[in-house]
Amino acid sequence: MPIVFECFIAGLPLRAIARELDAAGVPTRRGGSWSPSSIRSQDSVPGRLLRS
């Protein structure tokens, strides 16, 4: 997901990335709002981009 990469490279915290995804209208796998934990686990993003 380009938004995730751009925000991560810019140094935004996961909470800010979640807000950016919601503002852009990017749906989660279950259709809810993004959260830091949903980005960290990356069940919704191919390749699990930010898994720690």
N, C-alpha and C positions, 0 to 999 in steps of 0.2 A: 504494500500500500504506500503510494508516494507520500501521502499526508503524514503517515507514521514516521517514515524515514526522514522527511524534511524537518519535522518537529524534534525528533530525537537528535539529529545532527545539530540542530540549533540549540540544543541543551535544555529544552522544555521538560519540566517534570511530567510524570505519567498523568497526573490529574489534568494538566493543561492540554496534553495530547487528547485525552478523553473528551474535553470540552470542544476541541477543534473538530474531532470526528463527529460529535453530535451536531455541531453548528453546520457542518458540511452535509449533514443528512446521510451519513454512512451508517447503514444498519448493522446491528450486531447479529450474530447467528440466530439469536432468539427474538430479535426485534426490539430489544430494550435499549436503554441508554448505556453508553460506554462508561466504564469505571477503570481506575488504575489496575485493578487485579485482572480485568478482562484483557487489557493490553499486555500485561506481564505474562499471563499464561498463554496468550495468543491462540486460543482454540478457534478464534474467528479469523485469524490471519494466516495464510499459507506460509510455511517455513518457520513459524513461531519466532518472529523477528527479534523480539526483545526479551526472550526468556533468559532469566538469570540463573 
